[in-house]
Amino acid sequence: MSKSKKHTPALGADYSAKMKSRYAEKVKPSGKIYTKADRRDNRVVENMTKELNPDKKEDMTTQGGCLCGAVRFKINGKLRPIINCHCGQCLHTHGHYAAYSAVEKNNIQFVSDSGLKWFRSSNEARRGFCQECGASLFWERIGENKLSVAAGMLDSVQGIKTIGHIFIADKADYYEIDDDLPKYTQSSKGELEGDS
């Protein structure tokens, strides 16, 4: 009976040569010959450790939508900070006070708007909602180029803060406003970054 050889793993140079040959079999070179100019163009010239400027919101893209997805949108650029509106219409529309950001209309793009319906809530404004799930999404003053977006409809509100309260004269008695933010009995007439 013949003795079988024990299998010994290849080590060192033998192992490297074996792995190189396996790699060469699987990966086919592209055939492109890169010149010195190509390599120079592909260099990273910026400092990779530099942090992004959190104040540069113009380059931001924010997405959002309703509960069921029948209304989805994308916002390019800067969002206004959040303003809490305590008016009677917001209380009845949202079931509580409304937290709104705002954006220039030309910076919002609808990915899906099959469920979007508009309700003319006064002579001055209309409200956008989803006819499928009932989500209250937008408030728009007729004839203006800004659209208020309910903050809860945004997928991410990172870096956006609440800056004040409006129409607190209409506030319901079941809750209190006990923060130190500016409070206005009616509209702030634009003092809270264009909420008038």
N, C-alpha and C positions, 0 to 999 in steps of 0.2 A: 504494500500500500504506500503510495507516494505522499509525501508531506506537502500540504498546500502552503503557499507563501502567505504570510500575514500581510494584510493591506496596510501600508504606511503612507500617511498623507505627505504630499509634496510640500517641501518647505523652501523658504528662501527664494533664490533665483528661479528654481524649477516651477514653484507655485506662481510667481509673477508672470513668467512666460506663458503658463497654461491659461491664466486669467486673461491676459492680453489677447491670446488667440481666440478665446470664447467671445470676448467683447467685440473683436474685429469681425467675427462671423455675423453678429446680430446687428451691428450699426453700420449702415452704409454711408460713406461720406457724400456730402452734397455735390462735390466737384467744383464748388466755387472757390476761387483763390482770392483770399482777402489781402488787399494791399495795405500799405502803411496809412494811406489816406482813409480807408474804410475803418481801420482801427482807431484813428484819431477822431473820426466823426462819432464813433460809438462810445467814446470816453465819457465818464460822468464828471462834469465840471462843477456841479453844485456840491455844497457841503451836505452830506447825507444825514448828519446828526442835527441839522438845523430843524427846529420845531416849526410847525405850521403856525401862522399868525391867527389866533382865535378871533381877532377883530375883523379879519378879511372875510366878511360874510357874502360879498358880492359873487364869489366863485362857488358858493354853496348850492347844492341841489337837495331839496327836501321833498319827500313823497308823502302822500296821505290818501285818505279815502274813507268811505262809510263802512259800517259794520259788515254788510253783505258783499261789498266789492262792486256793486253796480255803478258806483261813482269812484273813480281813482284819478288822481292828478299828480303832477310833478311841478314843483316851484323852483325856478332858477333865480338865484340872487338873494338879496337881503329881505328878511322878514321883519316886520315891526315888532317890538316887544309886546307882551300880552297886556291887554287892558280888560278889566272885569267890568261888565255892564250889568247893572241891577235894575234896568227898566222893566216895566210890566210886560212888554212884548217878549223880552228875552226870558223872563220867568215863565211865561206861558209856552214859549217855543221850546225851551231846553228843559223845563221842569225845575230849574234852579237858575241862578245868575249865569251869565255867559262869559267865557274867557275867550277873547278874540285877538288874533294877530291880524296883520294885513299885508298885502302885497300889491304891487303894480299889476294891473290886469294882463299886460303883455308879457309878464314873467310867469304866468300860470298856463300850463298845458294839460289838457284832459287826455288821460290814457283811456279812460272809459267814462262815458257820460250817459249811458242808456237809462239809468235810473234818475237822472237829475231833472227836477221840476222846480219852477220858481213860483213864489207866492208874493203878490204885491201887498205888503203888510201895512203900508201907509202911502200917502201921496209922494213921499220923499224917498222911500226905500223898498227893496224887495228882498226876500230871503230864499236861499236855495236849500233844498232838502232832497233826500233820496226817497222816491215813491215806493221802493221795495221794502226797505228796513225802517224808514221813518227818521233816519239820522238828520239832524239839523247841521248843515255844513257851512253856509255862507250868509253874509249880510252885505248888501250892496246899496250904496246911495245912488239913486238914479242920476245919470249924466256925469258921474265921476270916474276917474281912471284907476281907482283903488278898489280892491275886493277884500273884505274882512273874512278871515278863515277861522272857524272854530278850532281852538288850540287842540282839543281832544281828537280831532280828525287827522292830525299830523302824526306820522309814524315816529318821528323823533323831534323833540323840542330842545335838544342839547344847546346850551348857551343862550337860550331865550328866557328872559325873566319877566315877571309881572311888574308893571311900573305904576299902576294906579287903579282907582275905581271911579266909575261914572254913574250918574243917575241914582245915587244912594238915597234920594228922597223917596224913590219907589221901592226901596228894599223891603222884603217881607220880614215879619217880626220873628220868624222861627230861627233865624241865624244872626250872628253878630259879625261885624267887620272889626277885628281887633289888631290889625297890623299897623305899621307906621307909614304906609304908602299914602300918597296924595289922594284926597277924596273930594269929589265934586257932586253937589246936589243934583245938577243936570249934566249936560255935556261939558267937557273941559274947554270947549271952543278952540281945540287944536293945541292946547298947552301940553297934553300928553302925546306928543309926536304925531299930530295929525289925525286925531280921533273924531274931529268935529262932525 
